[in-house]
Amino acid sequence: MRHSVNRPPTPDAGDEQEKELTLQEKINIKLMESGEKERLMDLLRERLIECGWKDEMKAVCRTFIMKKGRNNVTVDDLIRLITPKGRASIPDPVKAELLQRIWAFLNATTL
């Protein structure tokens, strides 16, 4: 079979079989379809505000902006700075509560 220079080869009929979804993809679909993902995101936002995490991250950003100068900082700079610090500083009780809620959802749902 010859291939066109401008487009990829046409797949064979056997290649058109649907790929099996991973467990993570199935869980994510169920969370989104049920609206549970949005409820979990709201809970996470609420808990992070309650424990002061949001204010702490805001302070880190402000300090960085003051150090570098307001006109010398991009959103990408802030994201690169805050992402590892933010993930590492989420309190364990918040993580545990979210994990418990996810497990409860999975136990009540059939995949």
Phi and psi restraints in degrees (range 20) as a CNS / XPLOR table:
assign (resid 1 and name C) (resid 2 and name N)
       (resid 2 and name CA) (resid 2 and name C) 1.0 -93.9 20.0 2
assign (resid 2 and name N) (resid 2 and name CA)
       (resid 2 and name C) (resid 3 and name N) 1.0 143.3 20.0 2
assign (resid 2 and name C) (resid 3 and name N)
       (resid 3 and name CA) (resid 3 and name C) 1.0 -105.1 20.0 2
assign (resid 3 and name N) (resid 3 and name CA)
       (resid 3 and name C) (resid 4 and name N) 1.0 140.5 20.0 2
assign (resid 3 and name C) (resid 4 and name N)
       (resid 4 and name CA) (resid 4 and name C) 1.0 -73.0 20.0 2
assign (resid 4 and name N) (resid 4 and name CA)
       (resid 4 and name C) (resid 5 and name N) 1.0 147.8 20.0 2
assign (resid 4 and name C) (resid 5 and name N)
       (resid 5 and name CA) (resid 5 and name C) 1.0 -71.2 20.0 2
assign (resid 5 and name N) (resid 5 and name CA)
       (resid 5 and name C) (resid 6 and name N) 1.0 -31.1 20.0 2
assign (resid 5 and name C) (resid 6 and name N)
       (resid 6 and name CA) (resid 6 and name C) 1.0 -92.6 20.0 2
assign (resid 6 and name N) (resid 6 and name CA)
       (resid 6 and name C) (resid 7 and name N) 1.0 -12.8 20.0 2
assign (resid 6 and name C) (resid 7 and name N)
       (resid 7 and name CA) (resid 7 and name C) 1.0 -145.6 20.0 2
assign (resid 7 and name N) (resid 7 and name CA)
       (resid 7 and name C) (resid 8 and name N) 1.0 156.5 20.0 2
assign (resid 7 and name C) (resid 8 and name N)
       (resid 8 and name CA) (resid 8 and name C) 1.0 -72.2 20.0 2
assign (resid 8 and name N) (resid 8 and name CA)
       (resid 8 and name C) (resid 9 and name N) 1.0 162.2 20.0 2
assign (resid 8 and name C) (resid 9 and name N)
       (resid 9 and name CA) (resid 9 and name C) 1.0 -63.9 20.0 2
assign (resid 9 and name N) (resid 9 and name CA)
       (resid 9 and name C) (resid 10 and name N) 1.0 149.7 20.0 2
assign (resid 9 and name C) (resid 10 and name N)
       (resid 10 and name CA) (resid 10 and name C) 1.0 -70.1 20.0 2
assign (resid 10 and name N) (resid 10 and name CA)
       (resid 10 and name C) (resid 11 and name N) 1.0 131.5 20.0 2
assign (resid 10 and name C) (resid 11 and name N)
       (resid 11 and name CA) (resid 11 and name C) 1.0 -69.4 20.0 2
assign (resid 11 and name N) (resid 11 and name CA)
       (resid 11 and name C) (resid 12 and name N) 1.0 149.6 20.0 2
assign (resid 11 and name C) (resid 12 and name N)
       (resid 12 and name CA) (resid 12 and name C) 1.0 -70.0 20.0 2
assign (resid 12 and name N) (resid 12 and name CA)
       (resid 12 and name C) (resid 13 and name N) 1.0 161.4 20.0 2
assign (resid 12 and name C) (resid 13 and name N)
       (resid 13 and name CA) (resid 13 and name C) 1.0 -58.7 20.0 2
assign (resid 13 and name N) (resid 13 and name CA)
       (resid 13 and name C) (resid 14 and name N) 1.0 -34.9 20.0 2
assign (resid 13 and name C) (resid 14 and name N)
       (resid 14 and name CA) (resid 14 and name C) 1.0 -69.7 20.0 2
assign (resid 14 and name N) (resid 14 and name CA)
       (resid 14 and name C) (resid 15 and name N) 1.0 -22.2 20.0 2
assign (resid 14 and name C) (resid 15 and name N)
       (resid 15 and name CA) (resid 15 and name C) 1.0 -78.3 20.0 2
assign (resid 15 and name N) (resid 15 and name CA)
       (resid 15 and name C) (resid 16 and name N) 1.0 -10.9 20.0 2
assign (resid 15 and name C) (resid 16 and name N)
       (resid 16 and name CA) (resid 16 and name C) 1.0 -84.7 20.0 2
assign (resid 16 and name N) (resid 16 and name CA)
       (resid 16 and name C) (resid 17 and name N) 1.0 3.3 20.0 2
assign (resid 16 and name C) (resid 17 and name N)
       (resid 17 and name CA) (resid 17 and name C) 1.0 -65.2 20.0 2
assign (resid 17 and name N) (resid 17 and name CA)
       (resid 17 and name C) (resid 18 and name N) 1.0 140.5 20.0 2
assign (resid 17 and name C) (resid 18 and name N)
       (resid 18 and name CA) (resid 18 and name C) 1.0 -68.4 20.0 2
assign (resid 18 and name N) (resid 18 and name CA)
       (resid 18 and name C) (resid 19 and name N) 1.0 142.0 20.0 2
assign (resid 18 and name C) (resid 19 and name N)
       (resid 19 and name CA) (resid 19 and name C) 1.0 -79.2 20.0 2
assign (resid 19 and name N) (resid 19 and name CA)
       (resid 19 and name C) (resid 20 and name N) 1.0 143.8 20.0 2
assign (resid 19 and name C) (resid 20 and name N)
       (resid 20 and name CA) (resid 20 and name C) 1.0 -71.9 20.0 2
assign (resid 20 and name N) (resid 20 and name CA)
       (resid 20 and name C) (resid 21 and name N) 1.0 132.5 20.0 2
assign (resid 20 and name C) (resid 21 and name N)
       (resid 21 and name CA) (resid 21 and name C) 1.0 -72.4 20.0 2
assign (resid 21 and name N) (resid 21 and name CA)
       (resid 21 and name C) (resid 22 and name N) 1.0 145.5 20.0 2
assign (resid 21 and name C) (resid 22 and name N)
       (resid 22 and name CA) (resid 22 and name C) 1.0 -76.5 20.0 2
assign (resid 22 and name N) (resid 22 and name CA)
       (resid 22 and name C) (resid 23 and name N) 1.0 164.1 20.0 2
assign (resid 22 and name C) (resid 23 and name N)
       (resid 23 and name CA) (resid 23 and name C) 1.0 -60.3 20.0 2
assign (resid 23 and name N) (resid 23 and name CA)
       (resid 23 and name C) (resid 24 and name N) 1.0 -41.1 20.0 2
assign (resid 23 and name C) (resid 24 and name N)
       (resid 24 and name CA) (resid 24 and name C) 1.0 -61.6 20.0 2
assign (resid 24 and name N) (resid 24 and name CA)
       (resid 24 and name C) (resid 25 and name N) 1.0 -42.1 20.0 2
assign (resid 24 and name C) (resid 25 and name N)
       (resid 25 and name CA) (resid 25 and name C) 1.0 -65.3 20.0 2
assign (resid 25 and name N) (resid 25 and name CA)
       (resid 25 and name C) (resid 26 and name N) 1.0 -40.5 20.0 2
assign (resid 25 and name C) (resid 26 and name N)
       (resid 26 and name CA) (resid 26 and name C) 1.0 -62.4 20.0 2
assign (resid 26 and name N) (resid 26 and name CA)
       (resid 26 and name C) (resid 27 and name N) 1.0 -44.1 20.0 2
assign (resid 26 and name C) (resid 27 and name N)
       (resid 27 and name CA) (resid 27 and name C) 1.0 -62.8 20.0 2
assign (resid 27 and name N) (resid 27 and name CA)
       (resid 27 and name C) (resid 28 and name N) 1.0 -45.2 20.0 2
assign (resid 27 and name C) (resid 28 and name N)
       (resid 28 and name CA) (resid 28 and name C) 1.0 -61.2 20.0 2
assign (resid 28 and name N) (resid 28 and name CA)
       (resid 28 and name C) (resid 29 and name N) 1.0 -41.0 20.0 2
assign (resid 28 and name C) (resid 29 and name N)
       (resid 29 and name CA) (resid 29 and name C) 1.0 -63.1 20.0 2
assign (resid 29 and name N) (resid 29 and name CA)
       (resid 29 and name C) (resid 30 and name N) 1.0 -45.6 20.0 2
assign (resid 29 and name C) (resid 30 and name N)
       (resid 30 and name CA) (resid 30 and name C) 1.0 -62.8 20.0 2
assign (resid 30 and name N) (resid 30 and name CA)
       (resid 30 and name C) (resid 31 and name N) 1.0 -41.4 20.0 2
assign (resid 30 and name C) (resid 31 and name N)
       (resid 31 and name CA) (resid 31 and name C) 1.0 -61.7 20.0 2
assign (resid 31 and name N) (resid 31 and name CA)
       (resid 31 and name C) (resid 32 and name N) 1.0 -43.4 20.0 2
assign (resid 31 and name C) (resid 32 and name N)
       (resid 32 and name CA) (resid 32 and name C) 1.0 -70.3 20.0 2
assign (resid 32 and name N) (resid 32 and name CA)
       (resid 32 and name C) (resid 33 and name N) 1.0 -44.3 20.0 2
assign (resid 32 and name C) (resid 33 and name N)
       (resid 33 and name CA) (resid 33 and name C) 1.0 -62.1 20.0 2
assign (resid 33 and name N) (resid 33 and name CA)
       (resid 33 and name C) (resid 34 and name N) 1.0 -36.6 20.0 2
assign (resid 33 and name C) (resid 34 and name N)
       (resid 34 and name CA) (resid 34 and name C) 1.0 -83.4 20.0 2
assign (resid 34 and name N) (resid 34 and name CA)
       (resid 34 and name C) (resid 35 and name N) 1.0 -13.8 20.0 2
assign (resid 34 and name C) (resid 35 and name N)
       (resid 35 and name CA) (resid 35 and name C) 1.0 85.1 20.0 2
assign (resid 35 and name N) (resid 35 and name CA)
       (resid 35 and name C) (resid 36 and name N) 1.0 -0.8 20.0 2
assign (resid 35 and name C) (resid 36 and name N)
       (resid 36 and name CA) (resid 36 and name C) 1.0 -66.7 20.0 2
assign (resid 36 and name N) (resid 36 and name CA)
       (resid 36 and name C) (resid 37 and name N) 1.0 -32.7 20.0 2
assign (resid 36 and name C) (resid 37 and name N)
       (resid 37 and name CA) (resid 37 and name C) 1.0 -61.7 20.0 2
assign (resid 37 and name N) (resid 37 and name CA)
       (resid 37 and name C) (resid 38 and name N) 1.0 -43.3 20.0 2
assign (resid 37 and name C) (resid 38 and name N)
       (resid 38 and name CA) (resid 38 and name C) 1.0 -65.9 20.0 2
assign (resid 38 and name N) (resid 38 and name CA)
       (resid 38 and name C) (resid 39 and name N) 1.0 -39.5 20.0 2
assign (resid 38 and name C) (resid 39 and name N)
       (resid 39 and name CA) (resid 39 and name C) 1.0 -64.2 20.0 2
assign (resid 39 and name N) (resid 39 and name CA)
       (resid 39 and name C) (resid 40 and name N) 1.0 -39.6 20.0 2
assign (resid 39 and name C) (resid 40 and name N)
       (resid 40 and name CA) (resid 40 and name C) 1.0 -66.3 20.0 2
assign (resid 40 and name N) (resid 40 and name CA)
       (resid 40 and name C) (resid 41 and name N) 1.0 -39.5 20.0 2
assign (resid 40 and name C) (resid 41 and name N)
       (resid 41 and name CA) (resid 41 and name C) 1.0 -64.6 20.0 2
assign (resid 41 and name N) (resid 41 and name CA)
       (resid 41 and name C) (resid 42 and name N) 1.0 -40.4 20.0 2
assign (resid 41 and name C) (resid 42 and name N)
       (resid 42 and name CA) (resid 42 and name C) 1.0 -63.5 20.0 2
assign (resid 42 and name N) (resid 42 and name CA)
       (resid 42 and name C) (resid 43 and name N) 1.0 -43.0 20.0 2
assign (resid 42 and name C) (resid 43 and name N)
       (resid 43 and name CA) (resid 43 and name C) 1.0 -61.2 20.0 2
assign (resid 43 and name N) (resid 43 and name CA)
       (resid 43 and name C) (resid 44 and name N) 1.0 -44.2 20.0 2
assign (resid 43 and name C) (resid 44 and name N)
       (resid 44 and name CA) (resid 44 and name C) 1.0 -61.0 20.0 2
assign (resid 44 and name N) (resid 44 and name CA)
       (resid 44 and name C) (resid 45 and name N) 1.0 -46.9 20.0 2
assign (resid 44 and name C) (resid 45 and name N)
       (resid 45 and name CA) (resid 45 and name C) 1.0 -57.5 20.0 2
assign (resid 45 and name N) (resid 45 and name CA)
       (resid 45 and name C) (resid 46 and name N) 1.0 -46.2 20.0 2
assign (resid 45 and name C) (resid 46 and name N)
       (resid 46 and name CA) (resid 46 and name C) 1.0 -60.5 20.0 2
assign (resid 46 and name N) (resid 46 and name CA)
       (resid 46 and name C) (resid 47 and name N) 1.0 -47.4 20.0 2
assign (resid 46 and name C) (resid 47 and name N)
       (resid 47 and name CA) (resid 47 and name C) 1.0 -66.3 20.0 2
assign (resid 47 and name N) (resid 47 and name CA)
       (resid 47 and name C) (resid 48 and name N) 1.0 -37.8 20.0 2
assign (resid 47 and name C) (resid 48 and name N)
       (resid 48 and name CA) (resid 48 and name C) 1.0 -68.3 20.0 2
assign (resid 48 and name N) (resid 48 and name CA)
       (resid 48 and name C) (resid 49 and name N) 1.0 -33.9 20.0 2
assign (resid 48 and name C) (resid 49 and name N)
       (resid 49 and name CA) (resid 49 and name C) 1.0 -69.4 20.0 2
assign (resid 49 and name N) (resid 49 and name CA)
       (resid 49 and name C) (resid 50 and name N) 1.0 -45.2 20.0 2
assign (resid 49 and name C) (resid 50 and name N)
       (resid 50 and name CA) (resid 50 and name C) 1.0 -58.5 20.0 2
assign (resid 50 and name N) (resid 50 and name CA)
       (resid 50 and name C) (resid 51 and name N) 1.0 -39.8 20.0 2
assign (resid 50 and name C) (resid 51 and name N)
       (resid 51 and name CA) (resid 51 and name C) 1.0 -86.9 20.0 2
assign (resid 51 and name N) (resid 51 and name CA)
       (resid 51 and name C) (resid 52 and name N) 1.0 -1.7 20.0 2
assign (resid 51 and name C) (resid 52 and name N)
       (resid 52 and name CA) (resid 52 and name C) 1.0 87.7 20.0 2
assign (resid 52 and name N) (resid 52 and name CA)
       (resid 52 and name C) (resid 53 and name N) 1.0 3.9 20.0 2
assign (resid 52 and name C) (resid 53 and name N)
       (resid 53 and name CA) (resid 53 and name C) 1.0 -61.1 20.0 2
assign (resid 53 and name N) (resid 53 and name CA)
       (resid 53 and name C) (resid 54 and name N) 1.0 -44.1 20.0 2
assign (resid 53 and name C) (resid 54 and name N)
       (resid 54 and name CA) (resid 54 and name C) 1.0 -61.0 20.0 2
assign (resid 54 and name N) (resid 54 and name CA)
       (resid 54 and name C) (resid 55 and name N) 1.0 -45.1 20.0 2
assign (resid 54 and name C) (resid 55 and name N)
       (resid 55 and name CA) (resid 55 and name C) 1.0 -64.2 20.0 2
assign (resid 55 and name N) (resid 55 and name CA)
       (resid 55 and name C) (resid 56 and name N) 1.0 -37.2 20.0 2
assign (resid 55 and name C) (resid 56 and name N)
       (resid 56 and name CA) (resid 56 and name C) 1.0 -63.5 20.0 2
assign (resid 56 and name N) (resid 56 and name CA)
       (resid 56 and name C) (resid 57 and name N) 1.0 -44.5 20.0 2
assign (resid 56 and name C) (resid 57 and name N)
       (resid 57 and name CA) (resid 57 and name C) 1.0 -67.7 20.0 2
assign (resid 57 and name N) (resid 57 and name CA)
       (resid 57 and name C) (resid 58 and name N) 1.0 -36.1 20.0 2
assign (resid 57 and name C) (resid 58 and name N)
       (resid 58 and name CA) (resid 58 and name C) 1.0 -63.2 20.0 2
assign (resid 58 and name N) (resid 58 and name CA)
       (resid 58 and name C) (resid 59 and name N) 1.0 -40.7 20.0 2
assign (resid 58 and name C) (resid 59 and name N)
       (resid 59 and name CA) (resid 59 and name C) 1.0 -65.3 20.0 2
assign (resid 59 and name N) (resid 59 and name CA)
       (resid 59 and name C) (resid 60 and name N) 1.0 -40.1 20.0 2
assign (resid 59 and name C) (resid 60 and name N)
       (resid 60 and name CA) (resid 60 and name C) 1.0 -60.6 20.0 2
assign (resid 60 and name N) (resid 60 and name CA)
       (resid 60 and name C) (resid 61 and name N) 1.0 -44.4 20.0 2
assign (resid 60 and name C) (resid 61 and name N)
       (resid 61 and name CA) (resid 61 and name C) 1.0 -63.4 20.0 2
assign (resid 61 and name N) (resid 61 and name CA)
       (resid 61 and name C) (resid 62 and name N) 1.0 -44.7 20.0 2
assign (resid 61 and name C) (resid 62 and name N)
       (resid 62 and name CA) (resid 62 and name C) 1.0 -62.2 20.0 2
assign (resid 62 and name N) (resid 62 and name CA)
       (resid 62 and name C) (resid 63 and name N) 1.0 -42.6 20.0 2
assign (resid 62 and name C) (resid 63 and name N)
       (resid 63 and name CA) (resid 63 and name C) 1.0 -61.5 20.0 2
assign (resid 63 and name N) (resid 63 and name CA)
       (resid 63 and name C) (resid 64 and name N) 1.0 -43.6 20.0 2
assign (resid 63 and name C) (resid 64 and name N)
       (resid 64 and name CA) (resid 64 and name C) 1.0 -62.7 20.0 2
assign (resid 64 and name N) (resid 64 and name CA)
       (resid 64 and name C) (resid 65 and name N) 1.0 -42.8 20.0 2
assign (resid 64 and name C) (resid 65 and name N)
       (resid 65 and name CA) (resid 65 and name C) 1.0 -65.8 20.0 2
assign (resid 65 and name N) (resid 65 and name CA)
       (resid 65 and name C) (resid 66 and name N) 1.0 -40.9 20.0 2
assign (resid 65 and name C) (resid 66 and name N)
       (resid 66 and name CA) (resid 66 and name C) 1.0 -65.5 20.0 2
assign (resid 66 and name N) (resid 66 and name CA)
       (resid 66 and name C) (resid 67 and name N) 1.0 -37.7 20.0 2
assign (resid 66 and name C) (resid 67 and name N)
       (resid 67 and name CA) (resid 67 and name C) 1.0 -68.5 20.0 2
assign (resid 67 and name N) (resid 67 and name CA)
       (resid 67 and name C) (resid 68 and name N) 1.0 -44.7 20.0 2
assign (resid 67 and name C) (resid 68 and name N)
       (resid 68 and name CA) (resid 68 and name C) 1.0 -84.5 20.0 2
assign (resid 68 and name N) (resid 68 and name CA)
       (resid 68 and name C) (resid 69 and name N) 1.0 -25.2 20.0 2
assign (resid 68 and name C) (resid 69 and name N)
       (resid 69 and name CA) (resid 69 and name C) 1.0 100.0 20.0 2
assign (resid 69 and name N) (resid 69 and name CA)
       (resid 69 and name C) (resid 70 and name N) 1.0 133.9 20.0 2
assign (resid 69 and name C) (resid 70 and name N)
       (resid 70 and name CA) (resid 70 and name C) 1.0 -55.9 20.0 2
assign (resid 70 and name N) (resid 70 and name CA)
       (resid 70 and name C) (resid 71 and name N) 1.0 -37.6 20.0 2
assign (resid 70 and name C) (resid 71 and name N)
       (resid 71 and name CA) (resid 71 and name C) 1.0 -83.6 20.0 2
assign (resid 71 and name N) (resid 71 and name CA)
       (resid 71 and name C) (resid 72 and name N) 1.0 -5.0 20.0 2
assign (resid 71 and name C) (resid 72 and name N)
       (resid 72 and name CA) (resid 72 and name C) 1.0 -106.8 20.0 2
assign (resid 72 and name N) (resid 72 and name CA)
       (resid 72 and name C) (resid 73 and name N) 1.0 10.3 20.0 2
assign (resid 72 and name C) (resid 73 and name N)
       (resid 73 and name CA) (resid 73 and name C) 1.0 -120.3 20.0 2
assign (resid 73 and name N) (resid 73 and name CA)
       (resid 73 and name C) (resid 74 and name N) 1.0 134.5 20.0 2
assign (resid 73 and name C) (resid 74 and name N)
       (resid 74 and name CA) (resid 74 and name C) 1.0 -109.4 20.0 2
assign (resid 74 and name N) (resid 74 and name CA)
       (resid 74 and name C) (resid 75 and name N) 1.0 167.1 20.0 2
assign (resid 74 and name C) (resid 75 and name N)
       (resid 75 and name CA) (resid 75 and name C) 1.0 -62.0 20.0 2
assign (resid 75 and name N) (resid 75 and name CA)
       (resid 75 and name C) (resid 76 and name N) 1.0 -39.0 20.0 2
assign (resid 75 and name C) (resid 76 and name N)
       (resid 76 and name CA) (resid 76 and name C) 1.0 -60.6 20.0 2
assign (resid 76 and name N) (resid 76 and name CA)
       (resid 76 and name C) (resid 77 and name N) 1.0 -38.2 20.0 2
assign (resid 76 and name C) (resid 77 and name N)
       (resid 77 and name CA) (resid 77 and name C) 1.0 -60.6 20.0 2
assign (resid 77 and name N) (resid 77 and name CA)
       (resid 77 and name C) (resid 78 and name N) 1.0 -45.1 20.0 2
assign (resid 77 and name C) (resid 78 and name N)
       (resid 78 and name CA) (resid 78 and name C) 1.0 -65.1 20.0 2
assign (resid 78 and name N) (resid 78 and name CA)
       (resid 78 and name C) (resid 79 and name N) 1.0 -39.9 20.0 2
assign (resid 78 and name C) (resid 79 and name N)
       (resid 79 and name CA) (resid 79 and name C) 1.0 -63.7 20.0 2
assign (resid 79 and name N) (resid 79 and name CA)
       (resid 79 and name C) (resid 80 and name N) 1.0 -44.8 20.0 2
assign (resid 79 and name C) (resid 80 and name N)
       (resid 80 and name CA) (resid 80 and name C) 1.0 -62.6 20.0 2
assign (resid 80 and name N) (resid 80 and name CA)
       (resid 80 and name C) (resid 81 and name N) 1.0 -35.1 20.0 2
assign (resid 80 and name C) (resid 81 and name N)
       (resid 81 and name CA) (resid 81 and name C) 1.0 -73.1 20.0 2
assign (resid 81 and name N) (resid 81 and name CA)
       (resid 81 and name C) (resid 82 and name N) 1.0 -47.3 20.0 2
assign (resid 81 and name C) (resid 82 and name N)
       (resid 82 and name CA) (resid 82 and name C) 1.0 -84.0 20.0 2
assign (resid 82 and name N) (resid 82 and name CA)
       (resid 82 and name C) (resid 83 and name N) 1.0 -29.4 20.0 2
assign (resid 82 and name C) (resid 83 and name N)
       (resid 83 and name CA) (resid 83 and name C) 1.0 -57.6 20.0 2
assign (resid 83 and name N) (resid 83 and name CA)
       (resid 83 and name C) (resid 84 and name N) 1.0 -55.0 20.0 2
assign (resid 83 and name C) (resid 84 and name N)
       (resid 84 and name CA) (resid 84 and name C) 1.0 -64.7 20.0 2
assign (resid 84 and name N) (resid 84 and name CA)
       (resid 84 and name C) (resid 85 and name N) 1.0 -39.7 20.0 2
assign (resid 84 and name C) (resid 85 and name N)
       (resid 85 and name CA) (resid 85 and name C) 1.0 -66.2 20.0 2
assign (resid 85 and name N) (resid 85 and name CA)
       (resid 85 and name C) (resid 86 and name N) 1.0 -42.4 20.0 2
assign (resid 85 and name C) (resid 86 and name N)
       (resid 86 and name CA) (resid 86 and name C) 1.0 -64.1 20.0 2
assign (resid 86 and name N) (resid 86 and name CA)
       (resid 86 and name C) (resid 87 and name N) 1.0 -45.5 20.0 2
assign (resid 86 and name C) (resid 87 and name N)
       (resid 87 and name CA) (resid 87 and name C) 1.0 -64.2 20.0 2
assign (resid 87 and name N) (resid 87 and name CA)
       (resid 87 and name C) (resid 88 and name N) 1.0 -40.4 20.0 2
assign (resid 87 and name C) (resid 88 and name N)
       (resid 88 and name CA) (resid 88 and name C) 1.0 -71.5 20.0 2
assign (resid 88 and name N) (resid 88 and name CA)
       (resid 88 and name C) (resid 89 and name N) 1.0 -23.9 20.0 2
assign (resid 88 and name C) (resid 89 and name N)
       (resid 89 and name CA) (resid 89 and name C) 1.0 -100.7 20.0 2
assign (resid 89 and name N) (resid 89 and name CA)
       (resid 89 and name C) (resid 90 and name N) 1.0 6.5 20.0 2
assign (resid 89 and name C) (resid 90 and name N)
       (resid 90 and name CA) (resid 90 and name C) 1.0 -66.9 20.0 2
assign (resid 90 and name N) (resid 90 and name CA)
       (resid 90 and name C) (resid 91 and name N) 1.0 126.1 20.0 2
assign (resid 90 and name C) (resid 91 and name N)
       (resid 91 and name CA) (resid 91 and name C) 1.0 -62.1 20.0 2
assign (resid 91 and name N) (resid 91 and name CA)
       (resid 91 and name C) (resid 92 and name N) 1.0 142.3 20.0 2
assign (resid 91 and name C) (resid 92 and name N)
       (resid 92 and name CA) (resid 92 and name C) 1.0 -58.0 20.0 2
assign (resid 92 and name N) (resid 92 and name CA)
       (resid 92 and name C) (resid 93 and name N) 1.0 -39.7 20.0 2
assign (resid 92 and name C) (resid 93 and name N)
       (resid 93 and name CA) (resid 93 and name C) 1.0 -60.5 20.0 2
assign (resid 93 and name N) (resid 93 and name CA)
       (resid 93 and name C) (resid 94 and name N) 1.0 -34.2 20.0 2
assign (resid 93 and name C) (resid 94 and name N)
       (resid 94 and name CA) (resid 94 and name C) 1.0 -67.2 20.0 2
assign (resid 94 and name N) (resid 94 and name CA)
       (resid 94 and name C) (resid 95 and name N) 1.0 -45.1 20.0 2
assign (resid 94 and name C) (resid 95 and name N)
       (resid 95 and name CA) (resid 95 and name C) 1.0 -60.6 20.0 2
assign (resid 95 and name N) (resid 95 and name CA)
       (resid 95 and name C) (resid 96 and name N) 1.0 -42.8 20.0 2
assign (resid 95 and name C) (resid 96 and name N)
       (resid 96 and name CA) (resid 96 and name C) 1.0 -64.8 20.0 2
assign (resid 96 and name N) (resid 96 and name CA)
       (resid 96 and name C) (resid 97 and name N) 1.0 -41.0 20.0 2
assign (resid 96 and name C) (resid 97 and name N)
       (resid 97 and name CA) (resid 97 and name C) 1.0 -64.3 20.0 2
assign (resid 97 and name N) (resid 97 and name CA)
       (resid 97 and name C) (resid 98 and name N) 1.0 -43.7 20.0 2
assign (resid 97 and name C) (resid 98 and name N)
       (resid 98 and name CA) (resid 98 and name C) 1.0 -64.1 20.0 2
assign (resid 98 and name N) (resid 98 and name CA)
       (resid 98 and name C) (resid 99 and name N) 1.0 -42.9 20.0 2
assign (resid 98 and name C) (resid 99 and name N)
       (resid 99 and name CA) (resid 99 and name C) 1.0 -61.3 20.0 2
assign (resid 99 and name N) (resid 99 and name CA)
       (resid 99 and name C) (resid 100 and name N) 1.0 -42.0 20.0 2
assign (resid 99 and name C) (resid 100 and name N)
       (resid 100 and name CA) (resid 100 and name C) 1.0 -62.9 20.0 2
assign (resid 100 and name N) (resid 100 and name CA)
       (resid 100 and name C) (resid 101 and name N) 1.0 -40.9 20.0 2
assign (resid 100 and name C) (resid 101 and name N)
       (resid 101 and name CA) (resid 101 and name C) 1.0 -66.8 20.0 2
assign (resid 101 and name N) (resid 101 and name CA)
       (resid 101 and name C) (resid 102 and name N) 1.0 -37.6 20.0 2
assign (resid 101 and name C) (resid 102 and name N)
       (resid 102 and name CA) (resid 102 and name C) 1.0 -66.5 20.0 2
assign (resid 102 and name N) (resid 102 and name CA)
       (resid 102 and name C) (resid 103 and name N) 1.0 -44.7 20.0 2
assign (resid 102 and name C) (resid 103 and name N)
       (resid 103 and name CA) (resid 103 and name C) 1.0 -60.7 20.0 2
assign (resid 103 and name N) (resid 103 and name CA)
       (resid 103 and name C) (resid 104 and name N) 1.0 -42.4 20.0 2
assign (resid 103 and name C) (resid 104 and name N)
       (resid 104 and name CA) (resid 104 and name C) 1.0 -61.7 20.0 2
assign (resid 104 and name N) (resid 104 and name CA)
       (resid 104 and name C) (resid 105 and name N) 1.0 -42.0 20.0 2
assign (resid 104 and name C) (resid 105 and name N)
       (resid 105 and name CA) (resid 105 and name C) 1.0 -62.7 20.0 2
assign (resid 105 and name N) (resid 105 and name CA)
       (resid 105 and name C) (resid 106 and name N) 1.0 -45.7 20.0 2
assign (resid 105 and name C) (resid 106 and name N)
       (resid 106 and name CA) (resid 106 and name C) 1.0 -64.8 20.0 2
assign (resid 106 and name N) (resid 106 and name CA)
       (resid 106 and name C) (resid 107 and name N) 1.0 -38.0 20.0 2
assign (resid 106 and name C) (resid 107 and name N)
       (resid 107 and name CA) (resid 107 and name C) 1.0 -66.6 20.0 2
assign (resid 107 and name N) (resid 107 and name CA)
       (resid 107 and name C) (resid 108 and name N) 1.0 -28.7 20.0 2
assign (resid 107 and name C) (resid 108 and name N)
       (resid 108 and name CA) (resid 108 and name C) 1.0 -89.6 20.0 2
assign (resid 108 and name N) (resid 108 and name CA)
       (resid 108 and name C) (resid 109 and name N) 1.0 -7.5 20.0 2
assign (resid 108 and name C) (resid 109 and name N)
       (resid 109 and name CA) (resid 109 and name C) 1.0 -117.5 20.0 2
assign (resid 109 and name N) (resid 109 and name CA)
       (resid 109 and name C) (resid 110 and name N) 1.0 142.5 20.0 2
assign (resid 109 and name C) (resid 110 and name N)
       (resid 110 and name CA) (resid 110 and name C) 1.0 -99.4 20.0 2
assign (resid 110 and name N) (resid 110 and name CA)
       (resid 110 and name C) (resid 111 and name N) 1.0 131.9 20.0 2
